[in-house]
Amino acid sequence: MPKIMKSLNSISRCQSTYRSVKLSADGICACHHSFILIISRHPGYSQEDITREICLNKSTVARTLNHLESVGYITRIPDSDDKRRILVYPTEKMLLILPKVRAVSKDWNDRITEGISDEEMQVFHSVLSRMEQRAKEIIGEL
């Protein structure tokens, strides 16, 4: 069997380096990228929702959100129905940087998939999506 995880991890590390270089002037690290996209797409998501979507542990999500709040990219507000639940909202500062974050993602995706046909990408995405779903099921069984 091919070393799929090795290749995926290598691509992910390269992508992190690319994001870091392209976004560092704005005070954004590679790890903030996913948070920015999710929070801007789902204003009012809870920290638990973000934890599930990104597949990170609660403490890592809390630390990252603390940082994003300290630099003015998000606000966190207790849910009026359940004070233990914290809702996360993008600030104007985040919404202003969002087009650049999206552009960096698009540029990376365009460059990494250059020379790969649409049909190949559809097959690859289908297989990878099934693997992702299975991985989440396995974690859910733990």
mmCIF file of the C-alpha atoms, coordinates in Angstrom:
data_MODEL
# 
_entry.id   MODEL 
# 
loop_
_atom_site.group_PDB 
_atom_site.id 
_atom_site.type_symbol 
_atom_site.label_atom_id 
_atom_site.label_alt_id 
_atom_site.label_comp_id 
_atom_site.label_asym_id 
_atom_site.label_entity_id 
_atom_site.label_seq_id 
_atom_site.pdbx_PDB_ins_code 
_atom_site.Cartn_x 
_atom_site.Cartn_y 
_atom_site.Cartn_z 
_atom_site.occupancy 
_atom_site.B_iso_or_equiv 
_atom_site.pdbx_formal_charge 
_atom_site.auth_seq_id 
_atom_site.auth_comp_id 
_atom_site.auth_asym_id 
_atom_site.auth_atom_id 
_atom_site.pdbx_PDB_model_num 
ATOM 1   C CA . MET A 1 1   ? 0.000   0.000  0.000   1.00 0.00 ? 1   MET A CA 1 
ATOM 2   C CA . PRO A 1 2   ? 1.298   3.479  -0.797  1.00 0.00 ? 2   PRO A CA 1 
ATOM 3   C CA . LYS A 1 3   ? 2.400   5.657  2.090   1.00 0.00 ? 3   LYS A CA 1 
ATOM 4   C CA . ILE A 1 4   ? -0.671  7.877  1.883   1.00 0.00 ? 4   ILE A CA 1 
ATOM 5   C CA . MET A 1 5   ? -0.333  9.441  5.321   1.00 0.00 ? 5   MET A CA 1 
ATOM 6   C CA . LYS A 1 6   ? 3.312   10.304 4.740   1.00 0.00 ? 6   LYS A CA 1 
ATOM 7   C CA . SER A 1 7   ? 2.384   12.133 1.537   1.00 0.00 ? 7   SER A CA 1 
ATOM 8   C CA . LEU A 1 8   ? -0.593  13.892 3.115   1.00 0.00 ? 8   LEU A CA 1 
ATOM 9   C CA . ASN A 1 9   ? 1.491   14.970 6.111   1.00 0.00 ? 9   ASN A CA 1 
ATOM 10  C CA . SER A 1 10  ? 4.233   16.282 3.833   1.00 0.00 ? 10  SER A CA 1 
ATOM 11  C CA . ILE A 1 11  ? 1.728   18.262 1.767   1.00 0.00 ? 11  ILE A CA 1 
ATOM 12  C CA . SER A 1 12  ? 0.178   19.624 4.959   1.00 0.00 ? 12  SER A CA 1 
ATOM 13  C CA . ARG A 1 13  ? 3.549   20.765 6.323   1.00 0.00 ? 13  ARG A CA 1 
ATOM 14  C CA . CYS A 1 14  ? 4.379   22.445 3.014   1.00 0.00 ? 14  CYS A CA 1 
ATOM 15  C CA . GLN A 1 15  ? 1.007   24.158 3.043   1.00 0.00 ? 15  GLN A CA 1 
ATOM 16  C CA . SER A 1 16  ? 1.627   25.385 6.597   1.00 0.00 ? 16  SER A CA 1 
ATOM 17  C CA . THR A 1 17  ? 4.955   26.844 5.567   1.00 0.00 ? 17  THR A CA 1 
ATOM 18  C CA . TYR A 1 18  ? 3.334   28.531 2.565   1.00 0.00 ? 18  TYR A CA 1 
ATOM 19  C CA . ARG A 1 19  ? 0.543   30.025 4.691   1.00 0.00 ? 19  ARG A CA 1 
ATOM 20  C CA . SER A 1 20  ? 2.988   31.206 7.332   1.00 0.00 ? 20  SER A CA 1 
ATOM 21  C CA . VAL A 1 21  ? 5.155   33.008 4.788   1.00 0.00 ? 21  VAL A CA 1 
ATOM 22  C CA . LYS A 1 22  ? 2.190   34.573 2.990   1.00 0.00 ? 22  LYS A CA 1 
ATOM 23  C CA . LEU A 1 23  ? 0.266   35.631 6.111   1.00 0.00 ? 23  LEU A CA 1 
ATOM 24  C CA . SER A 1 24  ? 2.958   36.391 8.688   1.00 0.00 ? 24  SER A CA 1 
ATOM 25  C CA . ALA A 1 25  ? 2.920   40.128 7.923   1.00 0.00 ? 25  ALA A CA 1 
ATOM 26  C CA . ASP A 1 26  ? -0.684  40.143 9.164   1.00 0.00 ? 26  ASP A CA 1 
ATOM 27  C CA . GLY A 1 27  ? 0.183   38.348 12.389  1.00 0.00 ? 27  GLY A CA 1 
ATOM 28  C CA . ILE A 1 28  ? -1.477  35.129 11.260  1.00 0.00 ? 28  ILE A CA 1 
ATOM 29  C CA . CYS A 1 29  ? 0.180   31.750 11.693  1.00 0.00 ? 29  CYS A CA 1 
ATOM 30  C CA . ALA A 1 30  ? -0.639  28.739 9.548   1.00 0.00 ? 30  ALA A CA 1 
ATOM 31  C CA . CYS A 1 31  ? -2.675  27.248 12.396  1.00 0.00 ? 31  CYS A CA 1 
ATOM 32  C CA . HIS A 1 32  ? -5.006  30.277 12.463  1.00 0.00 ? 32  HIS A CA 1 
ATOM 33  C CA . HIS A 1 33  ? -6.075  29.800 8.857   1.00 0.00 ? 33  HIS A CA 1 
ATOM 34  C CA . SER A 1 34  ? -8.697  27.102 9.513   1.00 0.00 ? 34  SER A CA 1 
ATOM 35  C CA . PHE A 1 35  ? -10.093 29.011 12.472  1.00 0.00 ? 35  PHE A CA 1 
ATOM 36  C CA . ILE A 1 36  ? -10.508 32.169 10.422  1.00 0.00 ? 36  ILE A CA 1 
ATOM 37  C CA . LEU A 1 37  ? -12.339 30.333 7.651   1.00 0.00 ? 37  LEU A CA 1 
ATOM 38  C CA . ILE A 1 38  ? -14.655 28.428 10.007  1.00 0.00 ? 38  ILE A CA 1 
ATOM 39  C CA . ILE A 1 39  ? -15.493 31.369 12.270  1.00 0.00 ? 39  ILE A CA 1 
ATOM 40  C CA . SER A 1 40  ? -16.192 33.692 9.360   1.00 0.00 ? 40  SER A CA 1 
ATOM 41  C CA . ARG A 1 41  ? -18.344 31.019 7.694   1.00 0.00 ? 41  ARG A CA 1 
ATOM 42  C CA . HIS A 1 42  ? -20.223 30.221 10.927  1.00 0.00 ? 42  HIS A CA 1 
ATOM 43  C CA . PRO A 1 43  ? -20.448 33.295 13.187  1.00 0.00 ? 43  PRO A CA 1 
ATOM 44  C CA . GLY A 1 44  ? -21.695 32.230 16.599  1.00 0.00 ? 44  GLY A CA 1 
ATOM 45  C CA . TYR A 1 45  ? -20.262 28.729 16.434  1.00 0.00 ? 45  TYR A CA 1 
ATOM 46  C CA . SER A 1 46  ? -19.457 27.412 19.866  1.00 0.00 ? 46  SER A CA 1 
ATOM 47  C CA . GLN A 1 47  ? -15.953 26.414 20.877  1.00 0.00 ? 47  GLN A CA 1 
ATOM 48  C CA . GLU A 1 48  ? -17.223 22.821 20.898  1.00 0.00 ? 48  GLU A CA 1 
ATOM 49  C CA . ASP A 1 49  ? -18.478 23.175 17.306  1.00 0.00 ? 49  ASP A CA 1 
ATOM 50  C CA . ILE A 1 50  ? -15.073 24.454 16.234  1.00 0.00 ? 50  ILE A CA 1 
ATOM 51  C CA . THR A 1 51  ? -13.332 21.625 18.107  1.00 0.00 ? 51  THR A CA 1 
ATOM 52  C CA . ARG A 1 52  ? -15.430 19.045 16.256  1.00 0.00 ? 52  ARG A CA 1 
ATOM 53  C CA . GLU A 1 53  ? -15.029 20.649 12.840  1.00 0.00 ? 53  GLU A CA 1 
ATOM 54  C CA . ILE A 1 54  ? -11.251 21.087 13.025  1.00 0.00 ? 54  ILE A CA 1 
ATOM 55  C CA . CYS A 1 55  ? -10.674 17.754 14.816  1.00 0.00 ? 55  CYS A CA 1 
ATOM 56  C CA . LEU A 1 56  ? -8.420  19.253 17.481  1.00 0.00 ? 56  LEU A CA 1 
ATOM 57  C CA . ASN A 1 57  ? -8.545  18.824 21.233  1.00 0.00 ? 57  ASN A CA 1 
ATOM 58  C CA . LYS A 1 58  ? -10.388 21.372 23.380  1.00 0.00 ? 58  LYS A CA 1 
ATOM 59  C CA . SER A 1 59  ? -7.276  22.839 24.972  1.00 0.00 ? 59  SER A CA 1 
ATOM 60  C CA . THR A 1 60  ? -5.632  23.550 21.604  1.00 0.00 ? 60  THR A CA 1 
ATOM 61  C CA . VAL A 1 61  ? -8.796  25.223 20.342  1.00 0.00 ? 61  VAL A CA 1 
ATOM 62  C CA . ALA A 1 62  ? -9.095  27.290 23.544  1.00 0.00 ? 62  ALA A CA 1 
ATOM 63  C CA . ARG A 1 63  ? -5.442  28.438 23.301  1.00 0.00 ? 63  ARG A CA 1 
ATOM 64  C CA . THR A 1 64  ? -5.805  29.390 19.661  1.00 0.00 ? 64  THR A CA 1 
ATOM 65  C CA . LEU A 1 65  ? -9.047  31.267 20.345  1.00 0.00 ? 65  LEU A CA 1 
ATOM 66  C CA . ASN A 1 66  ? -7.361  33.072 23.266  1.00 0.00 ? 66  ASN A CA 1 
ATOM 67  C CA . HIS A 1 67  ? -4.662  34.249 20.880  1.00 0.00 ? 67  HIS A CA 1 
ATOM 68  C CA . LEU A 1 68  ? -7.109  35.286 18.162  1.00 0.00 ? 68  LEU A CA 1 
ATOM 69  C CA . GLU A 1 69  ? -9.111  37.218 20.745  1.00 0.00 ? 69  GLU A CA 1 
ATOM 70  C CA . SER A 1 70  ? -6.001  38.914 22.155  1.00 0.00 ? 70  SER A CA 1 
ATOM 71  C CA . VAL A 1 71  ? -5.019  40.203 18.705  1.00 0.00 ? 71  VAL A CA 1 
ATOM 72  C CA . GLY A 1 72  ? -8.541  41.364 17.899  1.00 0.00 ? 72  GLY A CA 1 
ATOM 73  C CA . TYR A 1 73  ? -9.706  38.777 15.358  1.00 0.00 ? 73  TYR A CA 1 
ATOM 74  C CA . ILE A 1 74  ? -12.595 37.317 17.382  1.00 0.00 ? 74  ILE A CA 1 
ATOM 75  C CA . THR A 1 75  ? -14.945 38.025 20.240  1.00 0.00 ? 75  THR A CA 1 
ATOM 76  C CA . ARG A 1 76  ? -16.321 35.342 22.545  1.00 0.00 ? 76  ARG A CA 1 
ATOM 77  C CA . ILE A 1 77  ? -19.673 35.688 24.224  1.00 0.00 ? 77  ILE A CA 1 
ATOM 78  C CA . PRO A 1 78  ? -21.387 33.304 26.657  1.00 0.00 ? 78  PRO A CA 1 
ATOM 79  C CA . ASP A 1 79  ? -24.537 31.762 25.189  1.00 0.00 ? 79  ASP A CA 1 
ATOM 80  C CA . SER A 1 80  ? -27.595 33.404 26.761  1.00 0.00 ? 80  SER A CA 1 
ATOM 81  C CA . ASP A 1 81  ? -29.302 29.987 27.055  1.00 0.00 ? 81  ASP A CA 1 
ATOM 82  C CA . ASP A 1 82  ? -26.305 28.132 28.482  1.00 0.00 ? 82  ASP A CA 1 
ATOM 83  C CA . LYS A 1 83  ? -23.605 30.252 30.160  1.00 0.00 ? 83  LYS A CA 1 
ATOM 84  C CA . ARG A 1 84  ? -21.120 27.358 29.981  1.00 0.00 ? 84  ARG A CA 1 
ATOM 85  C CA . ARG A 1 85  ? -21.275 27.478 26.184  1.00 0.00 ? 85  ARG A CA 1 
ATOM 86  C CA . ILE A 1 86  ? -19.042 30.117 24.578  1.00 0.00 ? 86  ILE A CA 1 
ATOM 87  C CA . LEU A 1 87  ? -19.994 31.490 21.154  1.00 0.00 ? 87  LEU A CA 1 
ATOM 88  C CA . VAL A 1 88  ? -17.305 32.812 18.832  1.00 0.00 ? 88  VAL A CA 1 
ATOM 89  C CA . TYR A 1 89  ? -17.782 35.716 16.430  1.00 0.00 ? 89  TYR A CA 1 
ATOM 90  C CA . PRO A 1 90  ? -15.466 37.313 13.877  1.00 0.00 ? 90  PRO A CA 1 
ATOM 91  C CA . THR A 1 91  ? -14.506 40.939 14.382  1.00 0.00 ? 91  THR A CA 1 
ATOM 92  C CA . GLU A 1 92  ? -14.251 43.547 11.659  1.00 0.00 ? 92  GLU A CA 1 
ATOM 93  C CA . LYS A 1 93  ? -10.489 42.963 11.713  1.00 0.00 ? 93  LYS A CA 1 
ATOM 94  C CA . MET A 1 94  ? -11.015 39.294 10.823  1.00 0.00 ? 94  MET A CA 1 
ATOM 95  C CA . LEU A 1 95  ? -13.482 40.126 8.081   1.00 0.00 ? 95  LEU A CA 1 
ATOM 96  C CA . LEU A 1 96  ? -10.956 42.557 6.589   1.00 0.00 ? 96  LEU A CA 1 
ATOM 97  C CA . ILE A 1 97  ? -8.219  39.894 6.435   1.00 0.00 ? 97  ILE A CA 1 
ATOM 98  C CA . LEU A 1 98  ? -10.576 37.165 5.186   1.00 0.00 ? 98  LEU A CA 1 
ATOM 99  C CA . PRO A 1 99  ? -10.172 37.936 1.438   1.00 0.00 ? 99  PRO A CA 1 
ATOM 100 C CA . LYS A 1 100 ? -6.388  37.613 1.766   1.00 0.00 ? 100 LYS A CA 1 
ATOM 101 C CA . VAL A 1 101 ? -6.683  34.333 3.680   1.00 0.00 ? 101 VAL A CA 1 
ATOM 102 C CA . ARG A 1 102 ? -9.010  32.971 0.997   1.00 0.00 ? 102 ARG A CA 1 
ATOM 103 C CA . ALA A 1 103 ? -6.687  34.191 -1.769  1.00 0.00 ? 103 ALA A CA 1 
ATOM 104 C CA . VAL A 1 104 ? -3.695  32.446 -0.171  1.00 0.00 ? 104 VAL A CA 1 
ATOM 105 C CA . SER A 1 105 ? -5.723  29.209 0.008   1.00 0.00 ? 105 SER A CA 1 
ATOM 106 C CA . LYS A 1 106 ? -6.854  29.501 -3.586  1.00 0.00 ? 106 LYS A CA 1 
ATOM 107 C CA . ASP A 1 107 ? -3.339  30.229 -4.800  1.00 0.00 ? 107 ASP A CA 1 
ATOM 108 C CA . TRP A 1 108 ? -1.969  27.208 -2.918  1.00 0.00 ? 108 TRP A CA 1 
ATOM 109 C CA . ASN A 1 109 ? -4.709  24.932 -4.259  1.00 0.00 ? 109 ASN A CA 1 
ATOM 110 C CA . ASP A 1 110 ? -4.247  26.203 -7.821  1.00 0.00 ? 110 ASP A CA 1 
ATOM 111 C CA . ARG A 1 111 ? -0.491  25.728 -7.677  1.00 0.00 ? 111 ARG A CA 1 
ATOM 112 C CA . ILE A 1 112 ? -0.498  22.295 -6.054  1.00 0.00 ? 112 ILE A CA 1 
ATOM 113 C CA . THR A 1 113 ? -3.123  20.888 -8.436  1.00 0.00 ? 113 THR A CA 1 
ATOM 114 C CA . GLU A 1 114 ? -1.573  22.355 -11.579 1.00 0.00 ? 114 GLU A CA 1 
ATOM 115 C CA . GLY A 1 115 ? -1.399  19.719 -14.310 1.00 0.00 ? 115 GLY A CA 1 
ATOM 116 C CA . ILE A 1 116 ? -3.960  17.435 -12.644 1.00 0.00 ? 116 ILE A CA 1 
ATOM 117 C CA . SER A 1 117 ? -7.141  16.946 -14.679 1.00 0.00 ? 117 SER A CA 1 
ATOM 118 C CA . ASP A 1 118 ? -10.602 17.679 -13.313 1.00 0.00 ? 118 ASP A CA 1 
ATOM 119 C CA . GLU A 1 119 ? -11.467 13.989 -13.563 1.00 0.00 ? 119 GLU A CA 1 
ATOM 120 C CA . GLU A 1 120 ? -8.393  13.001 -11.549 1.00 0.00 ? 120 GLU A CA 1 
ATOM 121 C CA . MET A 1 121 ? -9.252  15.607 -8.919  1.00 0.00 ? 121 MET A CA 1 
ATOM 122 C CA . GLN A 1 122 ? -12.828 14.333 -8.662  1.00 0.00 ? 122 GLN A CA 1 
ATOM 123 C CA . VAL A 1 123 ? -11.662 10.745 -8.086  1.00 0.00 ? 123 VAL A CA 1 
ATOM 124 C CA . PHE A 1 124 ? -8.994  11.874 -5.618  1.00 0.00 ? 124 PHE A CA 1 
ATOM 125 C CA . HIS A 1 125 ? -11.461 14.040 -3.691  1.00 0.00 ? 125 HIS A CA 1 
ATOM 126 C CA . SER A 1 126 ? -14.027 11.241 -3.569  1.00 0.00 ? 126 SER A CA 1 
ATOM 127 C CA . VAL A 1 127 ? -11.536 8.731  -2.174  1.00 0.00 ? 127 VAL A CA 1 
ATOM 128 C CA . LEU A 1 128 ? -10.017 11.231 0.250   1.00 0.00 ? 128 LEU A CA 1 
ATOM 129 C CA . SER A 1 129 ? -13.480 12.254 1.512   1.00 0.00 ? 129 SER A CA 1 
ATOM 130 C CA . ARG A 1 130 ? -14.346 8.632  2.210   1.00 0.00 ? 130 ARG A CA 1 
ATOM 131 C CA . MET A 1 131 ? -11.069 8.194  4.089   1.00 0.00 ? 131 MET A CA 1 
ATOM 132 C CA . GLU A 1 132 ? -11.753 11.358 6.096   1.00 0.00 ? 132 GLU A CA 1 
ATOM 133 C CA . GLN A 1 133 ? -15.244 10.144 7.013   1.00 0.00 ? 133 GLN A CA 1 
ATOM 134 C CA . ARG A 1 134 ? -13.867 6.781  8.094   1.00 0.00 ? 134 ARG A CA 1 
ATOM 135 C CA . ALA A 1 135 ? -11.155 8.467  10.175  1.00 0.00 ? 135 ALA A CA 1 
ATOM 136 C CA . LYS A 1 136 ? -13.805 10.539 11.973  1.00 0.00 ? 136 LYS A CA 1 
ATOM 137 C CA . GLU A 1 137 ? -15.879 7.423  12.599  1.00 0.00 ? 137 GLU A CA 1 
ATOM 138 C CA . ILE A 1 138 ? -12.874 5.655  14.109  1.00 0.00 ? 138 ILE A CA 1 
ATOM 139 C CA . ILE A 1 139 ? -12.160 8.614  16.412  1.00 0.00 ? 139 ILE A CA 1 
ATOM 140 C CA . GLY A 1 140 ? -15.837 8.715  17.360  1.00 0.00 ? 140 GLY A CA 1 
ATOM 141 C CA . GLU A 1 141 ? -15.601 5.087  18.465  1.00 0.00 ? 141 GLU A CA 1 
ATOM 142 C CA . LEU A 1 142 ? -12.810 5.841  20.955  1.00 0.00 ? 142 LEU A CA 1 
# 
